[in-house]
Amino acid sequence: MASQRAPPESPVTCGRRTPVIPPALCVDEQTPSSWTAIMQSALNTRLARSHIRAGPLQLFNRSASAHCNFLKGTTMTEKTASVHWEGQGKEGKGQISTESGALERYPYGFASRFEDDRRGTNPEEILAAAHAACFTMAFSFACDKAGFATEKVDTQARVRLKKEGEGFVIDRIALTLKAAVPGIEEARFQEIALAAKRECPLSKALASVTEVSLQATLEEVAA
């Protein structure tokens, strides 16, 4: 009696054997769809330029493997910051540290937050820096996905802390963007900037802020 041939093994996908699935599904469930689309587009561009001569299945398996390697280590990230506080209320002092060491026991307190003490930082300017950084990266990535290379991008974020009842609330964040993007038209530039503001992770995390505005200016590219 002739023995039956064993079915072919499933291709290795993201370091494990799984049924053949489209490369776009080989991501962590918590990966934002917009970032997945950006990275998938970048991968497709690289593959198109490589001129791989292979059969459809072989090319597909290579695409899946390359896609997983491209996303490896980027599907989810977690960062840490810590604060040490000493003293009572208004008279107390704090120190802020980040795991990267960018801030290490950096001082803050009532005076640096509500008065004009420039010797320390405050939560609002740290939040402004984080939002500006996140939005700028999202904008540059979105331009790249659309086929435009950002030459330079400058972003400022202004965060307003307002008294409300017995406490305070952040009620406004104003983003100001100035960017040089060769070959892009004004309308497309504005479209990408607005989408980046809407889709960047910090914007989503700050959805409770009543007003998040954007003023985007396309600068001329130096000849």
Contacts in CASP RR format, 6 or more apart in sequence:
PFRMAT RR
TARGET T0000
AUTHOR 0000-0000-0000
METHOD contacts of the structure
MODEL  1
MASQRAPPESPVTCGRRTPVIPPALCVDEQTPSSWTAIMQSALNTRLARS
HIRAGPLQLFNRSASAHCNFLKGTTMTEKTASVHWEGQGKEGKGQISTES
GALERYPYGFASRFEDDRRGTNPEEILAAAHAACFTMAFSFACDKAGFAT
EKVDTQARVRLKKEGEGFVIDRIALTLKAAVPGIEEARFQEIALAAKREC
PLSKALASVTEVSLQATLEEVAA
9 17 0 8 1.000
10 17 0 8 1.000
10 18 0 8 1.000
10 19 0 8 1.000
10 20 0 8 1.000
11 17 0 8 1.000
11 20 0 8 1.000
11 61 0 8 1.000
11 64 0 8 1.000
11 65 0 8 1.000
12 65 0 8 1.000
13 20 0 8 1.000
13 21 0 8 1.000
13 26 0 8 1.000
13 64 0 8 1.000
13 65 0 8 1.000
13 68 0 8 1.000
14 26 0 8 1.000
14 68 0 8 1.000
14 72 0 8 1.000
15 68 0 8 1.000
20 60 0 8 1.000
20 61 0 8 1.000
20 64 0 8 1.000
21 64 0 8 1.000
23 40 0 8 1.000
23 43 0 8 1.000
23 63 0 8 1.000
23 64 0 8 1.000
23 67 0 8 1.000
23 68 0 8 1.000
24 36 0 8 1.000
24 40 0 8 1.000
24 67 0 8 1.000
26 64 0 8 1.000
26 67 0 8 1.000
26 68 0 8 1.000
26 71 0 8 1.000
27 36 0 8 1.000
27 71 0 8 1.000
27 75 0 8 1.000
28 75 0 8 1.000
28 76 0 8 1.000
30 75 0 8 1.000
30 76 0 8 1.000
31 71 0 8 1.000
31 75 0 8 1.000
31 76 0 8 1.000
32 199 0 8 1.000
32 201 0 8 1.000
34 199 0 8 1.000
35 141 0 8 1.000
37 145 0 8 1.000
38 141 0 8 1.000
38 142 0 8 1.000
38 144 0 8 1.000
38 145 0 8 1.000
39 70 0 8 1.000
39 71 0 8 1.000
39 74 0 8 1.000
40 67 0 8 1.000
41 145 0 8 1.000
42 70 0 8 1.000
42 144 0 8 1.000
42 145 0 8 1.000
43 63 0 8 1.000
43 66 0 8 1.000
43 67 0 8 1.000
43 70 0 8 1.000
46 66 0 8 1.000
47 63 0 8 1.000
47 66 0 8 1.000
52 59 0 8 1.000
52 62 0 8 1.000
54 62 0 8 1.000
79 98 0 8 1.000
79 99 0 8 1.000
79 100 0 8 1.000
80 98 0 8 1.000
80 99 0 8 1.000
81 96 0 8 1.000
81 97 0 8 1.000
81 98 0 8 1.000
81 99 0 8 1.000
81 103 0 8 1.000
82 96 0 8 1.000
82 97 0 8 1.000
82 98 0 8 1.000
83 94 0 8 1.000
83 95 0 8 1.000
83 96 0 8 1.000
83 97 0 8 1.000
84 94 0 8 1.000
84 95 0 8 1.000
84 97 0 8 1.000
84 105 0 8 1.000
85 92 0 8 1.000
85 93 0 8 1.000
85 94 0 8 1.000
85 95 0 8 1.000
86 92 0 8 1.000
86 93 0 8 1.000
86 94 0 8 1.000
87 93 0 8 1.000
89 110 0 8 1.000
90 110 0 8 1.000
91 110 0 8 1.000
92 109 0 8 1.000
92 110 0 8 1.000
93 107 0 8 1.000
93 108 0 8 1.000
93 109 0 8 1.000
94 107 0 8 1.000
94 108 0 8 1.000
94 109 0 8 1.000
95 105 0 8 1.000
95 106 0 8 1.000
95 107 0 8 1.000
95 108 0 8 1.000
96 103 0 8 1.000
96 105 0 8 1.000
96 106 0 8 1.000
96 107 0 8 1.000
96 108 0 8 1.000
96 121 0 8 1.000
96 126 0 8 1.000
97 103 0 8 1.000
97 104 0 8 1.000
97 105 0 8 1.000
97 106 0 8 1.000
98 104 0 8 1.000
103 121 0 8 1.000
106 120 0 8 1.000
106 121 0 8 1.000
107 119 0 8 1.000
107 120 0 8 1.000
107 121 0 8 1.000
108 120 0 8 1.000
108 121 0 8 1.000
108 122 0 8 1.000
108 123 0 8 1.000
109 117 0 8 1.000
109 120 0 8 1.000
109 122 0 8 1.000
111 117 0 8 1.000
112 118 0 8 1.000
112 119 0 8 1.000
112 120 0 8 1.000
112 121 0 8 1.000
112 122 0 8 1.000
113 122 0 8 1.000
113 123 0 8 1.000
113 124 0 8 1.000
124 159 0 8 1.000
124 160 0 8 1.000
124 161 0 8 1.000
124 170 0 8 1.000
125 159 0 8 1.000
127 159 0 8 1.000
127 170 0 8 1.000
127 206 0 8 1.000
128 157 0 8 1.000
128 158 0 8 1.000
128 159 0 8 1.000
128 173 0 8 1.000
129 157 0 8 1.000
130 202 0 8 1.000
131 157 0 8 1.000
131 159 0 8 1.000
131 173 0 8 1.000
131 175 0 8 1.000
131 200 0 8 1.000
131 202 0 8 1.000
131 203 0 8 1.000
131 206 0 8 1.000
132 155 0 8 1.000
132 156 0 8 1.000
132 157 0 8 1.000
132 175 0 8 1.000
133 155 0 8 1.000
134 200 0 8 1.000
134 201 0 8 1.000
134 202 0 8 1.000
134 203 0 8 1.000
135 155 0 8 1.000
135 157 0 8 1.000
135 175 0 8 1.000
135 177 0 8 1.000
135 196 0 8 1.000
135 197 0 8 1.000
135 200 0 8 1.000
135 202 0 8 1.000
135 203 0 8 1.000
136 153 0 8 1.000
136 155 0 8 1.000
136 177 0 8 1.000
137 200 0 8 1.000
138 196 0 8 1.000
138 197 0 8 1.000
138 199 0 8 1.000
138 200 0 8 1.000
138 201 0 8 1.000
139 150 0 8 1.000
139 153 0 8 1.000
139 155 0 8 1.000
139 177 0 8 1.000
139 179 0 8 1.000
139 192 0 8 1.000
139 193 0 8 1.000
139 196 0 8 1.000
139 200 0 8 1.000
140 150 0 8 1.000
140 153 0 8 1.000
142 192 0 8 1.000
142 195 0 8 1.000
142 196 0 8 1.000
142 199 0 8 1.000
143 149 0 8 1.000
143 150 0 8 1.000
143 181 0 8 1.000
143 184 0 8 1.000
143 192 0 8 1.000
144 150 0 8 1.000
146 188 0 8 1.000
146 192 0 8 1.000
148 181 0 8 1.000
148 182 0 8 1.000
148 183 0 8 1.000
148 184 0 8 1.000
148 188 0 8 1.000
148 192 0 8 1.000
149 181 0 8 1.000
149 182 0 8 1.000
150 179 0 8 1.000
150 180 0 8 1.000
150 181 0 8 1.000
151 179 0 8 1.000
151 180 0 8 1.000
151 181 0 8 1.000
151 182 0 8 1.000
151 221 0 8 1.000
152 179 0 8 1.000
152 180 0 8 1.000
153 177 0 8 1.000
153 178 0 8 1.000
153 179 0 8 1.000
153 180 0 8 1.000
154 177 0 8 1.000
154 178 0 8 1.000
154 179 0 8 1.000
155 175 0 8 1.000
155 176 0 8 1.000
155 177 0 8 1.000
155 178 0 8 1.000
156 175 0 8 1.000
156 176 0 8 1.000
157 173 0 8 1.000
157 174 0 8 1.000
157 175 0 8 1.000
157 176 0 8 1.000
158 172 0 8 1.000
158 173 0 8 1.000
158 174 0 8 1.000
158 176 0 8 1.000
159 170 0 8 1.000
159 172 0 8 1.000
159 173 0 8 1.000
160 170 0 8 1.000
160 171 0 8 1.000
160 172 0 8 1.000
160 173 0 8 1.000
160 174 0 8 1.000
161 168 0 8 1.000
161 169 0 8 1.000
161 170 0 8 1.000
162 168 0 8 1.000
162 169 0 8 1.000
162 170 0 8 1.000
162 171 0 8 1.000
162 172 0 8 1.000
164 171 0 8 1.000
170 206 0 8 1.000
170 209 0 8 1.000
171 209 0 8 1.000
171 210 0 8 1.000
171 211 0 8 1.000
172 209 0 8 1.000
172 210 0 8 1.000
172 211 0 8 1.000
172 212 0 8 1.000
172 213 0 8 1.000
173 206 0 8 1.000
173 209 0 8 1.000
173 211 0 8 1.000
173 212 0 8 1.000
173 213 0 8 1.000
174 212 0 8 1.000
174 213 0 8 1.000
174 215 0 8 1.000
175 197 0 8 1.000
175 212 0 8 1.000
175 213 0 8 1.000
175 214 0 8 1.000
175 215 0 8 1.000
176 214 0 8 1.000
176 215 0 8 1.000
176 217 0 8 1.000
177 193 0 8 1.000
177 214 0 8 1.000
177 215 0 8 1.000
177 216 0 8 1.000
177 217 0 8 1.000
178 216 0 8 1.000
178 217 0 8 1.000
178 219 0 8 1.000
179 189 0 8 1.000
179 193 0 8 1.000
179 216 0 8 1.000
179 217 0 8 1.000
179 218 0 8 1.000
179 219 0 8 1.000
180 218 0 8 1.000
180 219 0 8 1.000
180 220 0 8 1.000
180 221 0 8 1.000
180 222 0 8 1.000
181 189 0 8 1.000
181 218 0 8 1.000
181 221 0 8 1.000
182 221 0 8 1.000
183 221 0 8 1.000
184 192 0 8 1.000
184 218 0 8 1.000
186 218 0 8 1.000
189 216 0 8 1.000
189 218 0 8 1.000
190 216 0 8 1.000
193 214 0 8 1.000
193 216 0 8 1.000
194 214 0 8 1.000
194 216 0 8 1.000
197 203 0 8 1.000
197 212 0 8 1.000
197 214 0 8 1.000
203 212 0 8 1.000
206 212 0 8 1.000
END
